[in-house]
């Protein structure tokens, strides 16, 4: 993991009265193709910081220089408004999946730079770990997948909202801007299915918050390309092994708790579950 943080003078991250800027995201190792993955992620972070932290991007922009601009802009805002409403920017990145030649990364941030409320934003990235290229829905689904995928997403959204098959999605209960919902390119492959993420204001008002649609692999099996159909089965098996391993650790922890051995319970409960790392990507730091 790479991490950078900067606070105001005599301030720390926990003090909500102070401005703070923080970025924490994965950096991968493993050859030339991996450097391309890192470049995509870092470029997005710099672009995101510029647009959401209210700073100007230049050819020499870096996360560190963005932080400096962030605090300069805050001082201007504070002086012009004769008030101290602290700016905050917090970005974090996580690896959602790393296996079968597929890498899914989640980059999310929260920010406040004045106005009625702060903002949160999430962006998913899916890469072919063998080539370093970023994957799009058309790389994963068979030709002509669009209508069927949209039907599945519509059905899932109605289930989440408790809507009938004929109820309008732009009704008060539906909550969307339009009477439709379709796939986008903000998706991630996970251990159990494919997640489509819609940020606030994308398809619904801010008050509704972001929308997550998770389609399990069994639901999309018919429209997956054969290569990804097999990967999905392997993802599921690996996820099942991890789930069973975690459950076993929890049972052991409960047993030790019953024996009233808190020091042993703590050691068992904190034992990490072993997971393999894709050979081509030796992990992240």
C-alpha positions in Angstrom: 0.0 0.0 0.0 1.1 3.5 -0.7 -0.1 6.1 1.7 0.2 9.9 1.9 -1.5 12.2 4.4 -1.3 15.9 5.4 -3.1 17.8 8.0 -3.4 21.4 9.0 -1.1 22.9 11.5 -1.4 21.3 15.0 -4.1 19.1 13.6 -4.7 15.3 13.2 -7.0 13.2 11.2 -9.4 12.5 14.1 -10.0 16.2 14.8 -13.1 17.0 12.6 -12.4 20.8 13.1 -9.2 20.6 11.1 -8.6 20.3 7.3 -7.1 17.0 6.3 -6.0 15.2 3.1 -5.3 11.5 2.9 -4.7 9.0 0.1 -4.1 5.3 0.6 -4.1 2.9 -2.4 -2.5 -0.4 -3.6 0.7 -0.5 -5.7 1.4 -3.7 -7.6 4.7 -5.4 -8.5 5.4 -8.0 -11.2 6.7 -6.7 -14.5 5.9 -4.2 -17.3 2.2 -5.0 -17.5 1.8 -4.2 -13.8 3.3 -0.8 -14.3 0.5 0.0 -16.7 -2.0 -1.0 -14.0 -0.3 1.3 -11.5 -0.3 4.1 -14.0 -4.1 3.8 -14.7 -4.8 3.8 -10.9 -2.5 6.7 -10.0 -3.7 8.8 -13.0 -7.3 8.3 -11.9 -6.4 9.3 -8.4 -4.7 12.5 -9.5 -7.7 13.3 -11.8 -10.1 12.6 -9.1 -8.2 14.7 -6.6 -8.2 17.6 -9.0 -11.9 17.5 -9.8 -13.2 16.7 -6.3 -10.7 18.5 -4.1 -11.1 21.7 -6.1 -7.5 22.0 -7.4 -6.0 22.6 -10.8 -4.2 19.8 -12.7 -0.9 20.4 -14.4 1.6 18.3 -16.4 3.7 17.9 -13.3 0.8 17.1 -11.0 1.3 14.5 -8.3 -0.7 13.4 -5.3 1.7 15.4 -3.0 1.4 18.6 -5.1 -2.4 18.1 -5.2 -2.4 18.1 -1.4 -0.4 21.4 -1.3 -2.9 23.0 -3.7 -5.8 21.6 -1.6 -4.5 23.4 1.5 -3.8 26.6 -0.4 -7.4 26.6 -1.7 -8.7 26.0 1.8 -6.8 29.0 3.2 -8.3 31.2 0.4 -11.8 29.9 1.2 -11.4 30.4 4.9 -10.2 34.0 4.4 -12.8 35.0 1.9 -15.7 33.5 4.0 -14.4 34.6 7.4 -15.2 31.2 8.8 -13.4 27.9 9.5 -15.3 25.1 7.9 -12.6 22.5 7.4 -12.0 20.9 4.0 -11.5 17.1 4.1 -10.4 14.7 1.4 -10.0 11.0 2.2 -9.3 8.4 -0.6 -8.7 4.7 -0.1 -8.1 1.8 -2.4 -8.8 -1.9 -1.9 -8.2 -5.1 -3.9 -11.6 -6.8 -4.3 -10.3 -9.8 -6.3 -6.9 -11.1 -7.4 -7.0 -14.5 -9.1 -7.6 -16.4 -12.3 -5.8 -13.6 -14.2 -8.3 -11.0 -13.0 -7.6 -8.0 -10.7 -10.5 -5.9 -9.3 -9.7 -2.7 -7.5 -12.0 -0.3 -5.6 -11.0 3.4 -5.3 -13.3 5.4 -3.1 -13.1 8.8 -1.6 -15.1 11.3 0.5 -14.6 15.0 0.2 -15.8 18.3 1.5 -14.7 21.5 -0.1 -17.6 23.9 0.9 -21.2 23.8 0.0 -24.3 22.2 1.6 -22.8 18.7 2.0 -19.8 16.5 1.3 -19.5 14.0 -1.5 -18.6 10.3 -1.7 -17.5 8.6 -4.9 -16.5 5.1 -5.8 -14.8 3.8 -9.0 -14.1 0.2 -9.8 -11.3 -1.0 -12.0 -11.1 -4.5 -13.5 -7.8 -5.5 -15.2 -6.6 -8.5 -17.1 -3.6 -9.3 -15.0 -1.8 -11.1 -17.8 -1.8 -8.1 -20.1 -2.4 -5.2 -17.8 -5.3 -4.0 -19.9 -8.5 -2.6 -18.3 -11.5 -4.8 -18.9 -14.9 -3.5 -20.1 -18.3 -5.4 -20.0 -17.8 -6.4 -23.6 -14.7 -8.2 -22.7 -16.5 -10.4 -20.2 -20.0 -11.0 -21.8 -20.9 -12.6 -25.1 -22.0 -10.6 -28.1 -25.5 -9.2 -27.8 -25.5 -9.3 -24.0 -26.8 -5.8 -23.4 -30.6 -6.4 -23.3 -30.3 -9.5 -21.1 -27.9 -7.8 -18.7 -30.2 -4.8 -18.4 -33.2 -7.0 -17.8 -31.3 -8.7 -14.9 -30.2 -5.4 -13.4 -33.8 -4.1 -13.7 -35.1 -7.2 -11.9 -32.5 -7.0 -9.2 -33.2 -3.3 -8.5 -37.0 -4.1 -8.2 -36.2 -6.9 -5.7 -34.1 -4.5 -3.6 -36.8 -1.8 -3.6 -39.8 -4.2 -3.3 -41.3 -3.0 -6.6 -43.6 -4.9 -8.8 -42.6 -5.8 -12.4 -44.8 -3.0 -13.8 -44.2 -0.3 -11.2 -42.3 2.7 -12.6 -38.7 3.1 -11.5 -39.1 6.9 -11.5 -42.0 6.8 -9.1 -41.7 7.9 -5.5 -41.0 4.3 -4.4 -38.7 3.6 -7.3 -36.5 6.7 -6.6 -34.7 7.0 -9.9 -34.5 9.9 -12.3 -35.8 7.8 -15.2 -38.0 4.8 -15.7 -35.1 2.6 -16.5 -31.8 1.3 -15.1 -29.0 -0.2 -17.3 -25.4 -1.4 -16.9 -22.5 1.0 -16.8 -18.8 0.7 -16.9 -18.3 1.1 -13.1 -18.3 -2.6 -12.3 -16.1 -5.1 -10.4 -15.7 -8.9 -10.5 -15.8 -10.3 -7.0 -15.6 -13.7 -5.4 -19.4 -14.2 -5.7 -20.6 -12.1 -8.7 -20.4 -8.9 -10.6 -21.1 -5.6 -8.9 -22.4 -2.5 -10.7 -22.0 0.7 -8.8 -24.0 3.9 -9.4 -22.8 7.0 -7.5 -25.0 9.7 -6.1 -26.7 11.8 -8.7 -25.9 9.3 -11.4 -29.3 7.7 -11.6 -31.0 9.0 -8.4 -31.0 12.0 -6.1 -28.3 12.6 -3.5 -30.8 11.8 -0.7 -31.0 8.2 -2.0 -27.3 7.7 -1.9 -25.3 5.3 -4.2 -26.9 2.2 -5.7 -25.2 -1.2 -5.7 -26.4 -4.0 -7.9 -24.8 -7.4 -7.3 -25.5 -10.1 -9.8 -24.3 -13.5 -8.7 -22.4 -15.6 -11.2 -25.3 -18.2 -11.5 -27.6 -15.4 -12.6 -25.3 -14.2 -15.4 -23.9 -17.6 -16.4 -25.8 -17.7 -19.7 -24.3 -14.4 -21.0 -20.7 -14.9 -19.7 -18.0 -15.7 -22.3 -16.8 -19.3 -21.8 -13.5 -18.1 -20.4 -15.2 -16.1 -17.7 -17.8 -18.7 -17.0 -15.0 -21.0 -16.0 -13.2 -18.2 -14.0 -16.5 -17.6 -12.2 -16.7 -21.2 -11.1 -13.2 -21.0 -9.8 -13.9 -17.7 -8.0 -16.8 -19.3 -6.3 -14.9 -22.4 -5.2 -12.0 -20.3 -3.8 -14.5 -18.0 -2.0 -16.3 -21.1 -0.6 -12.9 -22.4 0.8 -12.2 -19.0 2.4 -15.7 -18.9 3.9 -15.4 -22.4 5.4 -11.9 -21.5 6.7 -13.2 -18.4 8.3 -16.1 -20.2 9.8 -13.7 -22.8 11.3 -11.7 -20.1 12.9 -14.8 -18.6 14.4 -15.8 -21.9 15.8 -12.4 -22.3 17.4 -12.6 -18.9 18.8 -16.0 -19.5 20.3 -14.7 -22.8 21.9 -11.8 -20.9 23.5 -14.1 -18.3 24.7 -16.3 -20.9 26.4 -13.1 -22.2 28.1 -12.6 -18.7 29.5 -9.1 -18.3 28.0 -9.2 -14.7 26.7 -5.5 -14.6 25.7 -5.9 -17.7 23.6 -9.2 -16.5 22.2 -7.6 -13.2 21.0 -4.7 -15.0 19.4 -7.0 -17.4 17.5 -9.5 -14.7 16.5 -6.8 -12.5 15.1 -5.2 -15.2 13.0 -5.2 -14.2 9.4 -6.9 -16.4 6.8 -4.4 -17.5 4.2 -5.2 -16.5 0.6 -3.1 -17.1 -2.4 -1.9 -14.3 -4.6 -2.0 -14.5 -8.4 1.5 -15.6 -9.5 1.9 -12.8 -12.1 1.0 -10.1 -9.4 3.1 -10.8 -6.4 0.9 -8.7 -4.2 0.5 -5.1 -3.4 2.3 -2.8 -0.9 
